[in-house]
């Protein structure tokens, strides 16, 4: 079918995005004692703007009138998907466990389908629902380490609420991308990154006034460089393009790959052990994504 090749390309882009975002989560956890959370988010978007804007300024200036005509959408994307999600995530990880954080993010694919249905009346296909359920089962297997009793030991507090707010925000951002202005991807990224940096400024100032300081080390410099380039400029560009090609519902399901890549990165970078339940969970996640891709090739785009 004509749409199968673009869809395959979009899923390949999403796989790379999830790898980069999994690395972002590892950096956020590793640096939580060295960089205040809102400061990390502020510096991330400020550096991303500094790197991106000079490269795309001419196109950005040409697209600015079109973005100003749809400024509520652009502002919403910048506040919700750039500043909001990452701010809530970084802050929440200071108060909750990695297990709970993974569990919250595992809800994103289902939330994207739900919000897409509520706001835009887009009906998910049976293949999409089946794929999301299968991938969610795989994520749950990894999160709970194949131990049913672990479910009863979960405790939810302030950090979990913060991460959940970010998760809901990301699902809304993904759904709202269908309203994006008809401008170059780079122009929209630059605009939303600027909005994200401006939004995080007062929160970072609050941390500085409370004497929360950055502990400057080579690792901190490396962390800032990584989060500004790879999970920001590169990953957001690829994610937005993939959503434009295959739709929010199918793109949102790729979030299920993050725990998979997170487990692999933890094994190779942090030397954490890889257990059998990891492998079974990974197989289920990949199977769920495969079911969605297969359904997309058979049934075409979701209907509104």
TAPE-V397550 format. One line per field, one symbol per residue. ss: DSSP state (H for helix, E for strand, L for the rest). phi: phi as a letter, one per 30 degrees, with the letter a starting at -180 (. if undefined). psi: psi as a letter, one per 30 degrees, with the letter a starting at -180 (. if undefined). A space follows every 50 residues. Layout:
BEGIN
ss=???
phi=???
psi=???
END
This chain:
BEGIN
ss=LHHHHHHHHHHHHHHHHHHHHHHHHHHHHHLLLLLLHHHHHHHHHHHHHH HHHHHHHHHHHHHHHHHHHLHHHHHHHHHHHHHHHHHHHHHHLLLLLHHH HHHHHLLHHHHHHHHHHHHHLLELLHHHHHHHHHHHHHHHHHHLLLLLHH HHLLLLLHHHHHHHHHHHHHHHHHHHHHHLLLLLHHHHHHHHHHHHHHHH HHHHHHHHHLLLLLLLLHHHHHHHHHHHHHHHHHHHHHHHHHHHHHLHHH HHHHHHHHHHHHHHHHHHLLLLLLLHHHHHHHHHHHHHHHHHHHHHHHHL LLEL
phi=.ddddeddddddddddeddddddddddeddcdccbedddddddedddddd ddeddbeddddddeeddddceddddddddddcddedddddddddbbdddd dddddddeeddddddddddchdcddddddddddddddddddddchhcddd ddcdbcbeddddddddddddddedddddceddbdeddddedddddddddd edddddddddidcdddbeddddddddddcddceddddddddddddcjddd ddddedddddddddddddcciddccdddddddddddddddddddddddci ddcc
psi=lefeeeeeeeeeeeeeeeeeeeeeeeeeeegfffkkeeeeeeeeeeeeee eeeffgeeeeeefeeeeefheeeeeeeeeefdeeeeeeeeeeffflleee eeeefffeeeeeeeeeeeeghkjkleeeeeeeeeeeeeeeeeeghgjeff effkkkaeeeeeeeeeeeeeeeeeefffgklilkeeeeeeeeeeeeeeef eeeeeeeefggjlkjjleeeeeeeeefeeefdeeeeeeeeeeefefleee eefffffeeeeeeeeeeeefhkkjlefeeeeeeeeeeeeeeeeeeefefa lkk.
END
